[in-house]
Amino acid sequence: MKQLVLSLFTCMSVLLAHAQDRPPVQVQANTQQAEKQNPLNLESSDENIAIYPNPSNGVFTISVKNLDARTINLSIINVIGNEIFHETLTRSDAHFSRTVDLNSYAKGLYYVKLETDGYSTVRRVVVK
């Protein structure tokens, strides 16, 4: 019985080590399909979205550049999931900036959600 348990443990250890040694699979997406999935035209690192200052005293600016979408929905959501602010923005050029004032709300963590045509991204902002 001990030999069976020991051999089973050894096999599982070898399989686990082998699975961890494998390099991740790289998948390249079709450029047109990627643009459909990302109408904001933002890189995966979302370098084009800036929220500053963060942490803030309640007033912060949301800035998005290299924007392809015509309209963008901006939502501010509190920690328990209630939407406390919503605005639909229409772009006039490839860059937009919006200042938000949360001084009338409690200090803490809030989520900034930007969405358009099947794509959305969420960022955190701290109000001190």
Contacts in CASP RR format, 6 or more apart in sequence:
PFRMAT RR
TARGET T0000
AUTHOR 0000-0000-0000
METHOD contacts of the structure
MODEL  1
MKQLVLSLFTCMSVLLAHAQDRPPVQVQANTQQAEKQNPLNLESSDENIA
IYPNPSNGVFTISVKNLDARTINLSIINVIGNEIFHETLTRSDAHFSRTV
DLNSYAKGLYYVKLETDGYSTVRRVVVK
29 37 0 8 1.000
35 41 0 8 1.000
35 68 0 8 1.000
37 118 0 8 1.000
37 119 0 8 1.000
38 119 0 8 1.000
39 68 0 8 1.000
39 69 0 8 1.000
39 116 0 8 1.000
39 117 0 8 1.000
39 118 0 8 1.000
39 119 0 8 1.000
40 48 0 8 1.000
40 64 0 8 1.000
40 67 0 8 1.000
40 68 0 8 1.000
40 69 0 8 1.000
40 72 0 8 1.000
40 114 0 8 1.000
40 116 0 8 1.000
40 119 0 8 1.000
40 121 0 8 1.000
41 66 0 8 1.000
41 67 0 8 1.000
41 68 0 8 1.000
41 69 0 8 1.000
42 48 0 8 1.000
42 49 0 8 1.000
42 64 0 8 1.000
42 66 0 8 1.000
42 121 0 8 1.000
46 121 0 8 1.000
46 123 0 8 1.000
48 64 0 8 1.000
48 65 0 8 1.000
48 66 0 8 1.000
48 67 0 8 1.000
49 62 0 8 1.000
49 63 0 8 1.000
49 64 0 8 1.000
49 114 0 8 1.000
49 121 0 8 1.000
49 123 0 8 1.000
50 61 0 8 1.000
50 62 0 8 1.000
50 63 0 8 1.000
50 64 0 8 1.000
51 60 0 8 1.000
51 61 0 8 1.000
51 62 0 8 1.000
51 63 0 8 1.000
51 112 0 8 1.000
51 123 0 8 1.000
51 125 0 8 1.000
52 60 0 8 1.000
52 61 0 8 1.000
52 63 0 8 1.000
53 60 0 8 1.000
54 60 0 8 1.000
54 124 0 8 1.000
54 125 0 8 1.000
54 126 0 8 1.000
55 125 0 8 1.000
55 126 0 8 1.000
55 127 0 8 1.000
55 128 0 8 1.000
56 125 0 8 1.000
56 126 0 8 1.000
56 127 0 8 1.000
56 128 0 8 1.000
57 103 0 8 1.000
57 127 0 8 1.000
57 128 0 8 1.000
58 101 0 8 1.000
58 102 0 8 1.000
58 103 0 8 1.000
58 127 0 8 1.000
58 128 0 8 1.000
59 99 0 8 1.000
59 100 0 8 1.000
59 101 0 8 1.000
59 102 0 8 1.000
59 103 0 8 1.000
60 99 0 8 1.000
60 100 0 8 1.000
60 102 0 8 1.000
60 125 0 8 1.000
61 97 0 8 1.000
61 98 0 8 1.000
61 99 0 8 1.000
61 100 0 8 1.000
62 74 0 8 1.000
62 97 0 8 1.000
62 98 0 8 1.000
62 99 0 8 1.000
62 100 0 8 1.000
62 112 0 8 1.000
62 114 0 8 1.000
63 95 0 8 1.000
63 96 0 8 1.000
63 97 0 8 1.000
64 72 0 8 1.000
64 95 0 8 1.000
64 96 0 8 1.000
64 97 0 8 1.000
64 114 0 8 1.000
65 94 0 8 1.000
65 95 0 8 1.000
66 94 0 8 1.000
66 95 0 8 1.000
67 91 0 8 1.000
67 94 0 8 1.000
67 95 0 8 1.000
67 96 0 8 1.000
68 94 0 8 1.000
69 91 0 8 1.000
69 116 0 8 1.000
69 117 0 8 1.000
70 90 0 8 1.000
70 91 0 8 1.000
71 88 0 8 1.000
71 89 0 8 1.000
71 90 0 8 1.000
71 91 0 8 1.000
71 116 0 8 1.000
72 88 0 8 1.000
72 89 0 8 1.000
72 91 0 8 1.000
72 96 0 8 1.000
72 114 0 8 1.000
72 115 0 8 1.000
72 116 0 8 1.000
73 86 0 8 1.000
73 87 0 8 1.000
73 88 0 8 1.000
73 89 0 8 1.000
73 113 0 8 1.000
73 114 0 8 1.000
73 115 0 8 1.000
73 116 0 8 1.000
74 85 0 8 1.000
74 86 0 8 1.000
74 87 0 8 1.000
74 88 0 8 1.000
74 89 0 8 1.000
74 98 0 8 1.000
74 112 0 8 1.000
74 113 0 8 1.000
74 114 0 8 1.000
75 83 0 8 1.000
75 85 0 8 1.000
75 86 0 8 1.000
75 112 0 8 1.000
75 113 0 8 1.000
75 115 0 8 1.000
76 83 0 8 1.000
76 84 0 8 1.000
76 85 0 8 1.000
76 86 0 8 1.000
76 100 0 8 1.000
76 102 0 8 1.000
76 110 0 8 1.000
76 111 0 8 1.000
76 112 0 8 1.000
76 113 0 8 1.000
77 83 0 8 1.000
77 84 0 8 1.000
77 110 0 8 1.000
77 111 0 8 1.000
77 113 0 8 1.000
78 84 0 8 1.000
78 105 0 8 1.000
78 110 0 8 1.000
78 111 0 8 1.000
79 108 0 8 1.000
79 109 0 8 1.000
79 110 0 8 1.000
81 111 0 8 1.000
84 102 0 8 1.000
84 105 0 8 1.000
84 110 0 8 1.000
85 100 0 8 1.000
85 102 0 8 1.000
87 98 0 8 1.000
89 96 0 8 1.000
89 98 0 8 1.000
102 110 0 8 1.000
102 127 0 8 1.000
105 127 0 8 1.000
106 127 0 8 1.000
107 127 0 8 1.000
107 128 0 8 1.000
108 126 0 8 1.000
108 127 0 8 1.000
108 128 0 8 1.000
109 124 0 8 1.000
109 125 0 8 1.000
109 126 0 8 1.000
109 127 0 8 1.000
110 124 0 8 1.000
110 125 0 8 1.000
110 126 0 8 1.000
110 127 0 8 1.000
111 122 0 8 1.000
111 123 0 8 1.000
111 124 0 8 1.000
111 125 0 8 1.000
112 122 0 8 1.000
112 123 0 8 1.000
112 124 0 8 1.000
112 125 0 8 1.000
113 120 0 8 1.000
113 121 0 8 1.000
113 122 0 8 1.000
114 120 0 8 1.000
114 121 0 8 1.000
114 122 0 8 1.000
114 123 0 8 1.000
115 121 0 8 1.000
END
